[in-house]
């Protein structure tokens, strides 16, 4: 793993919760810099297997040279189909470290951060047809307001959406600098950094369909896990954490408490973490980007 690419949060805690069996089959759906994958491989025996997913071609530079390991360059929402095509119908553990990698944030040309003046790209998969520039210059004011409010919890969503629509009438919004000027026209300077962070989060989630991908992962993962298998998910904002918590608690995306005729729970999960695991004070000091990380894990029951 290239140290500068990405420093994984909650590394030991996450892999510990997977309870890795030496001869098991595991999946790291967010390979990135390979940190979690390397730790899983360290705990696997010679007959164990690890599959990893990453749709960002930059992750290929971190490829692990190990016969037990295989990297699949696809979106993890297609985990079930991709593994089935390789003859894998059941696995013992699935790990997901959601969100954007440090590399993606720090590579200015990717447009994930307003620290750099660059095109507003924000695609986790650079081959995708739709990027943030397309979104900002095509979405209606109502749709912009909705994604800013829902995905970013931006209190000034209406003002910012209106400012975007007004600004693009004169010139397309294409760069991080353009976006800072637009948001800065309606937000006080002392609040600009905080609001831009939330605005970028909302746009990124929409561009990459992150919540849809997580929903697909949770449902597919449940089908793929064999009884006794575990899923561990690290999330970085409340939307992801709430969805994961709800799915682990009920076994469905709606959060319905489903029961049989006798009133017994039909939830296929046993919670491994009663509360979210968060980084220690030391980890937060050493890796400030871990501050918002929340880890939840559950084990599939045999119903």
N, C-alpha and C positions, 0 to 999 in steps of 0.2 A: 504493500500500500504506500502510495506517495503521501508523506506526512502533510504536505501543503494542500493536498486536494480536499480532504474532509476529515474532521476529527469527530468520530461518532460519539453521540451522547449516551450515557447510561450503558456503556459497553458490557461490563461484567454483569450488571444487574439483569440486562435483557437476556443474555445468553444463559445465565443461571436459571431464569424463569422458564426457558425452553426445556430444561432438564434433558439435555442432549444424550441420547443413547448411542453408544459407539457404532452400532451397526444400522442406525436409522437413516432415513431420507429426509433432508431438510431443505427449506426454501428461504432465501433472503431476497425479498421482492424489491429491495432498494439498495442495490450493490454499492453505487457511489465510489468511495475510496477503498472499499473492500475490508474495512475494519471489522464489522460484525461477521462477515463471511470468514475472515482469517481466524477469528476466535472460535467459530463453530467448527472449522476444519481441525483446529488444535485439539478439540474434544472428541472428534470422530475417530473411529478405528479404521483399519484398512478396508473394511467392507462397507463403510458408511458412504453416503452420497450427499452432495450439496449442489442445488441448482440456484442460480441467482438471476435476477431480472434488472435491466436498466436500459431505458430507451435513449439515453444520452450517449452518443458515440464517444464523447470524451472519457467516459468510464472505462473504455477499452484499454486505456493506458495503465490501468491498475489491475489488469488481468492476473489472476493467481495461477501459477504453474503447479497444478496438482491434479493427478488423474481422477481424483474423487469429485472434482469441481467442474461445473459447466455454466458459462454465462450466456443468457438468452437476451438478445437485444430487442426486447419488446416491452410494451407497456404492461405493468403488472395486472391490469384489469383483464388481461387475456391469459392469466395464469393457468386456468383449468384446461383450456384448449391446447395451450403450448405444451404443458406437461403430458396431457393425454396423448399428444402426437409422438411423444418419446416413450410411450408405454408406461407412464407413471400415472396411476389412478388413485393412489393413496400415499400420504406423507406423514411424517411424525411431528413436524413442527414448521411453523411459518413465522417469519420475522419481518416486520415493516417499520422502517424509520422514515416517516413521512416528511413532506416539505421539500425545501430547496437545499442543496448541498452547499457547503462553504465555497467550493470551487465555482458553482454557478453564481453565487452572490459576488464573488471577488473577480470574476471574469467580466470586466466592464462591458464588453461588446455584446454580452447576453441580455443586457437591459433589465436585469432583475433588481438593480439597486440604483437609487438616485445619487449615490456618491460619485458616479461616473457620468460624463456626458456621452450618451450613446443612443442608438436607435432603441425605441421601446419594443423589444422583441418578446422576452419573457417565455419563450417556448422551452419546455424541458426536452422536447424532441425537436431538434432544429429542422427536421425534414417535414414537420407538420405545415399545412397550408395556411393556417390562421395564427396571427400573432397579435400583440397588444395594439399595434398601430391600426390594424384592421378593425379591432374592437372599438377603439376610441373614435374612429372616423365613420363608423357605420351604425352603431347601436343608437336606438332612440333615446331621448332624454329620460323617458320613463324606465327603460331597461337599464340605463346607466345608474339611475337613482336606486333601482332595486338591487343591483349587484353590489354597489357601494355599501348599502345598508345591510344586506344579508351576509355578504362574504367578508366585509370589513368592519361592520358595526360602526360605520362613519356617521356621526350625528349630523353633520352638515352635508349629507348626501345630496339633498335637493339643490343646494347652492352650487356644489361642485359639478353636478351633472349639467346644470344650466350653463355654467361657465364653460364647460367642455364644448357643448353644442354651439354656443356663441362664438368661441374662439375658432372652431374649425370652419366656420362660414367664411372666414378671411384667409385661413391657411391651415393645411392639414397638420394635425398634431403627430409628430414623428419621433421626437427625441425626449430624453429625460429632462433636458432643459426646458423644452416646450411645456412639459407636464408640470414642472415646478412653477413656471410662470402662470399657468392657468390656475392651479390650485392656490398659489400665492396671491392671486387677484381677489380671492374671497375669504382667505384665512389669514388671521393675524400672524405676523412673523414669528412670535414666540411659540406658536403652536404648530408651525409648518412642518417641522421634522416628524412629529408624532402623527399628524394627519396624513402626510405623504406615506408613511410606513403602512398605515391602514389601507390607504387607497391602492398602493402597489400590491398589497396582499390580496385585496378583492379582485383586482384586474388579473393577477397571476392565477388565482383559483379558477376564474372563469375561462381564461385562455386555455388552461390545461385540463379543464374538467375534473379537478382534483376530488371533489366530493363524490361525483359519479364513479370515479375510479376506485375510491375507498369502499363505496357500497358494493361494487362488483367484487372487490377483493374479499370483503367479509363474507359474502354469500358463497363465492367459489371456494374460499378457504375452508369454510365449514363442511362443504361437500368433500373436499380433498382430504381433510384430516381423518385419520383412523381413530377409533375410540382410544382415549388416553393421550392422543396427540394434543399439542398446545399451539396457540397463536399468541404472539406478543407484538403489540403495536405501540410505537412511540409517536405521539402527536405534538403539534406545536401551537395550535390555536384551539379555541373552545369548540368550534364547529366539528373538527375531527375528533376531539376527545369526547364530546357529547354523543356523537354517532357511534364510536367504538364502545363506550360505556353502555349505551342503550342496547346495542347488539349483543354484547356479552351477557347482559342482564336478562334479556328476553329471548334471544335467538332469532329476532326478526328486526327489519329496518324501521318498522312503525312503532316499535316499543310496546307492542301488545303483550299483556300477561296471559298467554294461552295455557289453558288447563284441560285435562281430560274429564270424562263424565264424573269421576270420583273427586275432582278438584285437585288432582296432582299436577304439578307444573310440567309443561311440555318443553321447557327450555333445555336445549341440548348441551348447555355449558355448565361447568363448575368454575366459579371465579377463583383464580389463583391469587389475584390482587384484590383485596376488599376496597382499598383506596388506591388512587394513582401513585406510582412511585416517582419521586422527583429527584433531581440531582442534589448531591451534598453541597454544602457551602464551599468545600474545597474544589469540587468539579466546576462550580459556577465561576470561581476565581480563575481557574486554569483554562476554562473553555466558556467564555461569556455567552456564546450562542446556545448553550445548553439550558439557559435560565428558564425558558418557557416549556421545556420538554416534560411530557407526562407519559408514563409507561403503564399500560394495562395488559394483563395476560389472563387467558382462560383455557381450560382443558375440556376437550370434547368428551361428553358422556356417552355411554352405551345405553341407549333408550330401547 
